[in-house]
């Protein structure tokens, strides 16, 4: 929300898989995949396979025309400390 997104749906069940967030920002309908985990050397984005990305992109492309918007896929990485507190949030746009 702080970056201008309006949340349209959370945990939306779609034939191509569950969509963590569906948002609107400007002229874009954005499917947002959220990956949460402890801080490590490997980025959470490495756990977002190319086939999962492809399915989410297709879902965005199917949903966007309903609102007359351009589809987009984003990834939000939430890094947690060993104690479980949020240490960093990274937003990767337009994957």
C-alpha positions as CSV (number, residue, x, y, z in Angstrom):
1,X,0.0,0.0,0.0
2,X,2.9,2.4,0.8
3,X,4.0,2.1,-2.8
4,X,0.6,3.0,-4.2
5,X,-1.0,-0.4,-4.6
6,X,-4.6,-0.9,-3.9
7,X,-5.3,-4.5,-2.8
8,X,-8.0,-6.2,-4.8
9,X,-7.7,-9.7,-3.5
10,X,-5.6,-11.8,-1.0
11,X,-5.0,-15.6,-1.4
12,X,-7.1,-15.7,-4.6
13,X,-7.7,-19.2,-5.8
14,X,-7.2,-19.3,-9.6
15,X,-7.0,-22.3,-12.0
16,X,-3.3,-21.5,-12.4
17,X,-2.6,-21.5,-8.7
18,X,-3.2,-19.5,-5.6
19,X,-2.3,-15.8,-6.0
20,X,-0.9,-14.3,-2.8
21,X,-2.0,-10.7,-3.7
22,X,-3.8,-9.1,-6.6
23,X,-3.4,-5.3,-6.6
24,X,-3.9,-2.3,-8.8
25,X,-1.4,0.5,-9.2
26,X,-1.8,3.1,-12.0
27,X,-2.7,1.3,-15.2
28,X,-1.5,-2.1,-14.0
29,X,-3.2,-5.1,-12.4
30,X,-0.4,-6.7,-10.4
31,X,-0.2,-10.3,-9.3
32,X,2.2,-10.2,-6.3
33,X,4.0,-13.4,-5.1
34,X,5.2,-13.1,-1.5
35,X,8.1,-15.1,-0.3
36,X,9.0,-15.0,3.4
37,X,12.0,-16.6,5.1
38,X,15.0,-16.1,7.3
39,X,17.9,-14.0,6.0
40,X,20.3,-16.2,4.1
41,X,22.8,-16.0,1.3
42,X,20.2,-17.3,-1.2
43,X,17.6,-14.8,-2.2
44,X,13.9,-15.8,-1.8
45,X,13.5,-15.1,-5.5
46,X,15.5,-18.3,-6.2
47,X,12.5,-20.2,-4.6
48,X,10.2,-18.8,-7.3
49,X,10.6,-21.2,-10.1
50,X,10.3,-20.2,-13.8
51,X,7.2,-22.5,-14.2
52,X,5.5,-20.7,-11.2
53,X,6.4,-17.3,-12.7
54,X,4.9,-18.4,-16.0
55,X,1.6,-19.6,-14.3
56,X,1.3,-16.3,-12.4
57,X,2.0,-14.2,-15.5
58,X,-0.7,-16.1,-17.3
59,X,-3.1,-15.6,-14.4
60,X,-2.4,-11.8,-14.5
61,X,-3.0,-11.7,-18.2
62,X,-6.3,-13.5,-17.8
63,X,-7.5,-11.2,-14.9
64,X,-6.3,-7.8,-16.2
65,X,-8.8,-7.3,-19.0
66,X,-11.7,-7.5,-16.5
67,X,-10.5,-4.1,-15.2
68,X,-9.1,-2.8,-18.5
69,X,-5.6,-2.9,-17.0
70,X,-2.1,-4.1,-18.1
71,X,-0.9,-7.2,-16.4
72,X,2.2,-7.3,-14.3
73,X,4.0,-9.8,-12.0
74,X,5.9,-8.6,-8.9
75,X,7.7,-10.5,-6.2
76,X,8.0,-9.3,-2.6
77,X,10.7,-10.8,-0.4
78,X,10.2,-10.6,3.3
79,X,13.4,-11.3,5.2
80,X,13.1,-12.4,8.9
81,X,15.7,-12.3,11.7
82,X,16.3,-15.6,13.6
83,X,13.8,-14.2,16.1
84,X,11.1,-13.9,13.5
85,X,11.0,-10.1,13.1
86,X,11.0,-8.5,9.7
87,X,14.4,-7.2,8.9
88,X,14.0,-6.3,5.3
89,X,11.3,-6.1,2.6
90,X,12.4,-6.1,-1.0
91,X,10.0,-5.4,-3.9
92,X,11.0,-6.7,-7.3
93,X,8.8,-5.3,-10.0
94,X,7.8,-6.6,-13.4
95,X,9.4,-10.0,-13.4
